[in-house]
Amino acid sequence: MQQDHDIIIVGGGMVGAALAARLGHAGFSIGLVERDDAPTAPSGDYDLRISSLNARSLAFIKASGTALPEERSCPFRHIDVFNQDGSGHSLFSAEESGMEDFGIFVENLTLQYALWQRLEQLPSVTCYTHCAPLTTISATSARLLELDNGKTLSARLIVGADGAQSTLRELAGISVSSYDYHQLAMIINVETELPQQDVSWQCFTPTGPLAMLPLPGQRASLVWYDSDDAIKDREQLDDEALKTAIETAFPTRLGKLTRIVARASFPIKRQHAQRYIGKRLALIGDAAHVVHPLAGQGLNIGLHDADTLAEIIIQGRDPGDYVNLLRFECQRRAANQAMIAATDSFHHLFTGAKPLRQLGDLSLQLAERFPLAKRMMMQQANGLNPFKRR
Ligand SMILES: Cc1cc2nc3c(=O)[nH]c(=O)nc-3n(C[C@H](O)[C@H](O)[C@H](O)COP(=O)(O)OP(=O)(O)OC[C@H]3O[C@@H](n4cnc5c(N)ncnc54)[C@H](O)[C@@H]3O)c2cc1C
């Protein structure tokens, strides 16, 4: 039997679930297709995957009626960016940028769970778990989605939010351009002797950045970017040896570590879909683009895609109207392309050959000299209009 919806969203990760919650909250009939289980409530130690959420992302989540638990998130008001050899330094402050804070750090699982809790409250949302798309075909007024559990769904628009390896993107015949940075990011959750304040810092070194993302209390999420081989060697270290390696390599401001809580490594690449839309089809989040995580923007721009698409759908008559989908593509491709280019240049400026690194130092010094430019940069990075008075 065929189930009809206004919109089907494939992928119930943070971006797909956020779009489902926003559109379900606005009264649309939504089918959310997720190949895994529904997320379970986070408890105990903090999960390894942490993301920053900026002002626009937080406003979008709030607009869906979703509440994030304060006890598992950490607001941050300063971003400190500096070079290991002390040649470049720039401190960004939320207050100077006209904002109360830059946003929060939150576990991916906490956000995803909160969104799914919201979906449970919305009568117009149906979640189909443990299933994935097999085929999809478009007709004039609807698109069909055949699932691997034997069900067939139909909707006026199908949205692919199924991550970097998107099945929906593949079924729609949309190719991607991609680039492998040949780097791994080792994420290490730690407990520290010193309290970790409301500052997130990033220290550039010729082999890759070292970053500290604050978590509530005396905890932090460290991100150690390095070559594949160097990270693979570090993965072999036991906790004591890893602690010593971190205390030696990371800036002294981190202080002593009292515990390594968890660790894992992730490959770093960028990827961009050739197009975000097809007939009654749209791609959002990592299904459409993957950016270098050094600026903590991948999830944010995915949520901004969802925000833009939701606004266009809410204002229009037919969620799959091609002209509206074109508007979505125009707005989001330009913004995402700019973010891909910015994170790519950061990577090459700070980890490239010496002349490039000197240029990187100069850009940090210039940012310090021109507070207005700094303020506008931070507002832009937060998804806010830097030309609007607030
Ligand atoms: C080391 C690292 C650090 C990062 N830090 C940050 C940060 O601080 N801030 C930030 O903004 N971003 C950050 N990012 C990026 C961020 O994690 C991603 O952009 C974000 O997770 C993308 O969310 P998504 O929902 O689009 O995709 P995903 O999180 O990949 O979710 C996809 C969902 O679709 C489901 N799915 C997959 N295939 C199918 C299928 N065939 N059928 C049905 N369901 C399917 C999956 O089970 C999953 O639930 C970081 C990334 C890395 C690698």
The ligand as a Gaussian input file, in Angstrom:
#p B3LYP/6-31G(d) Opt

LIG

0 1
 C       35.713000      15.849000      12.893000
 C       34.473000      16.630000      12.548000
 C       34.074000      17.697000      13.355000
 C       32.962000      18.477000      13.020000
 N       32.607000      19.546000      13.811000
 C       31.584000      20.348000      13.439000
 C       31.217000      21.537000      14.194000
 O       31.794000      21.853000      15.225000
 N       30.197000      22.308000      13.734000
 C       29.525000      22.010000      12.591000
 O       28.632000      22.790000      12.192000
 N       29.816000      20.885000      11.871000
 C       30.827000      20.063000      12.254000
 N       31.124000      18.943000      11.524000
 C       30.281000      18.596000      10.379000
 C       28.989000      17.907000      10.819000
 O       29.299000      16.811000      11.659000
 C       28.213000      17.426000       9.590000
 O       28.112000      18.488000       8.667000
 C       26.806000      16.992000      10.020000
 O       26.873000      15.854000      10.850000
 C       25.945000      16.657000       8.796000
 O       24.658000      16.308000       9.234000
 P       23.647000      15.606000       8.233000
 O       22.387000      15.404000       9.022000
 O       23.596000      16.337000       6.946000
 O       24.324000      14.201000       7.886000
 P       24.606000      12.963000       8.834000
 O       24.971000      13.400000      10.211000
 O       25.586000      12.095000       8.107000
 O       23.195000      12.221000       8.940000
 C       22.687000      11.449000       7.869000
 C       21.555000      10.584000       8.393000
 O       21.010000       9.846000       7.294000
 C       20.933000       8.467000       7.623000
 N       21.109000       7.735000       6.373000
 C       22.239000       7.578000       5.661000
 N       21.997000       6.875000       4.547000
 C       20.677000       6.583000       4.560000
 C       19.822000       5.862000       3.678000
 N       20.295000       5.310000       2.557000
 N       18.516000       5.771000       3.993000
 C       18.021000       6.319000       5.132000
 N       18.798000       7.008000       6.014000
 C       20.097000       7.125000       5.718000
 C       22.060000       8.239000       8.622000
 O       21.803000       7.087000       9.424000
 C       22.004000       9.546000       9.424000
 O       21.043000       9.477000      10.451000
 C       32.217000      18.156000      11.849000
 C       32.598000      17.050000      11.046000
 C       33.726000      16.315000      11.382000
 C       34.143000      15.158000      10.487000

